[in-house]
Amino acid sequence: MANINAGSFTTRPEIDGTFGVCTTTHWIATAVGMSILEKGGNAFDAGIAAAFTLQVVEPHLCGPGGDVPVMVFDQRKGKPEVICGQGPAPAGATIKHYRDELGLDIIPGTGLLAPCIPGTFETFMMVLRDYGTMRLRDVLEPSIGYAKNGHPIVERACATIATVKALFKEHWPTSAAVYLPGGNVPAPATLFCNAAHAETYLRILKEAEAGGGSREAEIDRARKAWSQGFVAEKIGQFCATNEVMDVSGRRHKGVLTAQDMAGWLPTTEAPLSLDYGRYQLLKPGPWTQGPTVLQTMAILKGFDLDKLSPTDPDYIHLWIEAAKLAYADREAFYGDPKFAKVPMDVLLSERYNNDRRREIGSTASMEQRPGKIEGYGGGVIMKGISEGRVAVSAAGAGEPTVGSMGESRGDTTHIDIIDRDGNMFTATPSGGWLQSSPVIPELGWPLGSRAQMFWLDEKHPGALMPGKRPRSTLSVGMAMRDEKPYMIWGTPGGDQQDQWASQFFIRHAHFGMNMQEAIDAPAWHIEHFPASFWPRAARPGVVVLENRVPAATIQELKRRGHKVEVGPDWSEGRLTAASQDGVRRRAAANPRGMQGYAAGR
C-alpha cells in the first residue's frame, strides 16, 4: 500500500515500546490493565481486569448484565479465535408471546422484555481460565475497589442519569436508589460508589475461594455462583415479580429465568476472514455486524484508493456507497448461523463483490439494495423502511443518544491489549447500561436490552426465537500482516462501530497513517439503513461528517446527492487500537469524549 501521508495532525503520540501496551475507552481501565501486565499477567489477565473495571467506571456504556464479543491471539495456539459472549434469547422470548399475547410489533428497547441471557461474566471467566494465568482475586479486586470506594464519575454518565432522572423517580426506584444519591444527579468528577455492585463480586469471590485448590477450580466455582447460584436466582426473581415500565409506555414482566442462566455457556469459533493485499482482515461471524467491514473492503478492493486521500470527495463517496451495499446485506442476510442460513461464503466472494461494485454510480443512491442470492432472503422488505420509521434528526455519535424513557441508540466500551509475548486481546463489552433496565437491588446493576435487535417476523433471518443470538452491533477486529498477528482495534458506537472500523483501517493501510493519526483524522457515518436499536429508524441518503472535513469536500458530496449533515469537530467514534511488529508494541486511543487513553512501555 502506498504511503502518501503528509503532515497528519495528532492529538497525542502513538505509544511505542517493547514490554506491552493497553488501550481502552477509559483511563482508569487502561491503568488497571497496564498494572496487571506490570505484575506479570498476560494480555488475557489484563483484558479481564480492565473489562470488570469498565463495568464500574462506564456504567452508562456497559455492565455485568450485558454481552461481549472477544477475539484473541494466543501465541501458544498460534491462531486467532473468537469467543462469543452474546447471550441468546430466553426460553420465554417468543414471537407468540411478544406479538400475539402482548400486542407488540417491535421489541421495546428498555425494561424487562429486552434482556438476553447476560454473557459477560461467563465469557470473562472462560478467557481467564483457558488463556490467563492469574487468580480470580487478582483480576476482580481493582473493580471491586472502585465500586466500593468510588471513582470520579465522567460527565457523560451524569448527563445520561439526568436524562432518565424522571423515569428513575417515577418508575424505576431501585435505579434511583443507586444513581440519584440524595435524590440528585451526581456532579461530574465527584466520587461515585456502588456498594451493592461491590458486594456482588465480593460474594462471588468469597464463594470461589471457599473450596481452595487451583485457579481453575476457583474460576469454576465463581461461574457456578453466577449462573447456577445467587446471581441467577436474584435475576429470575426480579424478572418474575416486577412489572416494569418500558419504552412502549406499558409495564411488562420479564421472561428471563434462573434456568435460562444455568443452561448457557460461551462458545469459541474461528473468525471470518478476507484477504486484502498483505493483510488478512478478521471479524466475528454474522451474529454480529462485523462482516460488514469485510464486505465493505471486498467492494472497495476494486478501486485504486492509493491515488486518493483521506478527505477526498471521490474516496468518501466510494466508501459511502460501498457501506450502503454492505449494510443492506446485513439487514437482508445476517443472523445467528445456528438458526438461519447465512450465505457468508457468497457475500465475501470475489465474484459477488465484483457485481456489487458495479452498482456504485457517480451520485448518491437512496434505495436499500441488498444483493440477490438464490435461496436466501435478499428480497425481504426492510420493515423499518416500509413502515416509515424515519428519525427526525441525526443521532449523536460517540456517546449514546438516550431518551427520557431510557431508549438509546447504543454505545459501549472497548479494550485492546498486547503483551510482551505477542498475545493479543480485543473485546467490546456492552449492554446492561444503567438506562436500559431497573437495577436489581441485591446485585447493584441492571440487565441488558440486546433482544431489541430481533425482529417479530418469522421470515426474517433475525427473527426472535428462544436460544437464538440477536444479530448484535458489537464487533471486534484483528488483522494479520504478512501472515503474522499484527493489529487489533475497535470502537463503541452501535451501528457506527464497523463504519469507523473500516475507515480506520483504510487510513492506516492505504494512506500511510500510524494508528493515532488514523484515529484522530476526520470521520463520518451513514444512517441510510434501519438502525439496530428501537425504534429501528432509517434515514436514507444521510451522511454525518465531522466539521473538520474540508468545506469543498462537503459541497461536492452535496452536489452528488448525499444528504449531508455536519456535526461537531470531534464527534465521530471512540476508536482504540494496538499493534505489534517484531519486538515493538504500539497503541493509540481516541481523544473524542475525553476518556480514552493508551499506555505502554
Secondary structure, DSSP 8 states (H G I E B T S, - for coil): ------S---SS--EEESS-EEEESSHHHHHHHHHHHHTT--HHHHHHHHHHHHHHH-TTTB-TBSBEEEEEEETTTTEEEEEEE-----TT--HIIIIIIT--SS--SSSSSS-----HHHHHHHHHHHH--S-HHHHHHHHHHHHHH-EE--HHHHHHHHHTHHHHHHT-HHHHHHHSGGGS---TTSEE--HHHHHHHHHHHHHHHTT-S-HHHHHHHHHHHHHSSHHHHHHHHHHHH--EE-TTSSEE-----HHHHHT---EEE--EEEEETTEEEEE--TTBSTHHHHHHHHHHTTS-GGGS-TT-HHHHHHHHHHHHHHHHHHHHH-S-TTTS---HHHHT-HHHHHHHHTT--SS---S------TTSSTT---HHHHTT---SS---SSS--B-TTS-B---B--EEEE-TT--EEEE--BB--TTTS--BTTTTB-B--GGGGSBS-TTSTTB--TT----BS---EEEEETTEEEEEEE---GGGHHHHHHHHHHHHHTS---HHHHHHS--EEE--S--SSTT----TTEEEEETTS-HHHHHHHHHTT-EEEEE-TT-S---EEEEEETTEEEEEE--TTS--EEEE-
